[in-house]
Amino acid sequence: MSVDDERDRLINRIGELQRDLGRFLAQRRPPSPLFDSNLTMRQLSVVMLLSYQDSASGQDLAHYLDVGLGTVTGIVDRLVGHGLVTRREDPNDRRVRRVELTPAGRGLVERITDAGLADFRHLIGLLDTQTLRDLLSVMDRIEAATVALCRQDAS
């Protein structure tokens, strides 16, 4: 087996394990706030994007979601209706409306994140100390690869 074949096999197996882990965690009780939110995937994508940025324009959101401005308007309208986002005028360009999370939107993101972290901590708490050391080493490498990928995407 070539090195490339082995890498592909390993990457595929890791992907399968990640999918299976996600399925397992999705079935846990109580259900994650992610599923209780009654948001579509696109609405949730906007909420999560805004949790990493202070605000975004409709154009930014359209680019991020790869949809038209009309679609973004409908998504944002529904999120405003849920009380999760608000629109405001851009202080640098009055023609542009910025979308940002409300306190309720930030609270939803926090509940989703906290629930996922609690599930993960519970799961890894079942591992022995050496496995935790090994996992930390791998996670450090994944973080470094993520930073490199972000830099690559920015250029």
C-alpha positions, 0 to 999 in steps of 0.5 A: 500500500502506498503512503498516499493510499494509506493516508486516504484510508486513514482520513476516510476512517477518521471521517467515519468515526467523526460522523458516528460520534456526531450521530451518537452525541445527537441521540443523547438526552436531553437533546442539544439546544442545537435541535431545540432551536427550530432553526434551519441550517442556513439560519443556524449558519448565520447565527454561528457566523455572527458569533465569530464576528461582531456583525456582517452586512447582507452582502457578507452573508450572501457571500458566506452562504453562497446565495442571493441577497433576496435569500439572505433578506428572508433568512435575516427576517426570520432570525429577527422574528425569532429575536436572535438578530437585529439590523442596524445602520453601518456607521461608515456607510448609511446605505449598508445594514449590518446584522448582529446577534441580540443577547438572545442570539448570543445566549443560544450560541452559548447554550449550544457550545456549552452543551457540546463541550459538556458532552465532549468533556464527559466522553473524554473523561472516560479515557485514561491519562496517557490517551488524554496526553496523546489526544492533546498532542494531536489536538495541538497539531490540528489547531496548528493546521487550522491556523495554517489553513486560515492563513492560506484562505486569507491569502 
